[in-house]
């Protein structure tokens, strides 16, 4: 992603990498637009769904 889009600013956070769009690097970080998860955290709802631990609503 970084090779294709020069105005993207990555930031490591919370078990993943967040990406911010920052044309011309005018802002401190830019505008958030995506996160790629590298691992599940203890409070990730998706992890509970995948393991069948999520209670019925």
C-alpha positions in Angstrom: 0.0 0.0 0.0 2.8 2.4 0.9 4.5 1.8 -2.5 1.3 2.6 -4.4 0.2 5.7 -2.3 2.8 8.3 -1.4 0.4 10.2 0.9 -0.4 7.3 3.2 1.0 7.5 6.8 1.2 4.1 8.7 1.0 3.9 12.4 1.5 0.8 14.6 -1.3 0.4 17.1 -3.4 -2.1 19.0 -2.2 -5.3 17.4 -2.3 -3.9 13.9 -1.3 -1.1 11.6 -3.5 2.0 11.1 -3.3 4.0 7.9 -3.9 7.7 7.5 -4.3 9.7 4.3 -2.1 12.8 4.5 -1.7 14.6 1.2 1.4 16.7 1.2 2.0 15.6 4.8 0.2 18.8 6.0 -1.3 17.3 9.1 0.3 15.5 12.0 -1.1 12.1 11.0 -3.8 12.7 8.4 -7.3 11.3 8.1 -7.8 7.8 9.3 -9.1 5.4 6.6 -8.1 1.8 7.4 -6.6 -0.7 9.9 -5.0 -4.0 9.1 -5.0 -6.4 12.1 -1.9 -8.4 12.8 -3.4 -10.3 15.8 -6.5 -10.5 17.9 -6.7 -8.5 21.1 -8.5 -9.7 24.3 -11.5 -7.5 23.6 -11.9 -8.2 19.8 -15.5 -9.1 19.2 -14.5 -10.9 15.9 -12.3 -13.3 18.0 -15.4 -14.2 20.1 -17.5 -14.9 17.0 -14.9 -17.0 15.4 -14.4 -19.2 18.5 -18.2 -19.5 19.2 -17.9 -17.7 22.5 -20.1 -14.7 21.7 -23.4 -14.8 23.7 -26.7 -14.6 21.8 -28.2 -11.1 21.6 
